[in-house]
């Protein structure tokens, strides 16, 4: 029996360690192929980090992670694209100045 991925936020870890994963890659494929800009708003602890991690693995061309999932059978090119991920959880934001300083530090 597969384990539930409680507290796991990276797609690759979920797949490689054989945790339960509800396949949403068909929806992600549709987002990639039909949209231009998206604002993703979800409540806390509702899968935003996992979604971003899944997108990063798709854009990094990690097709082997998606074997048996919906996107693997769809006409996606699996070309590697540059991915920049910034975690705001690691940036102190007590006020506008510290947020700006933290963002500059991460970007540099």
PyMOL commands that set and color helices and strands:
alter all, ss='L'
color gray80, all
select helices_A, chain A and resi 11-16+25-34+48-59+63-66+70-73+88-90+96-107
alter helices_A, ss='H'
color red, helices_A
deselect
rebuild
show_as cartoon
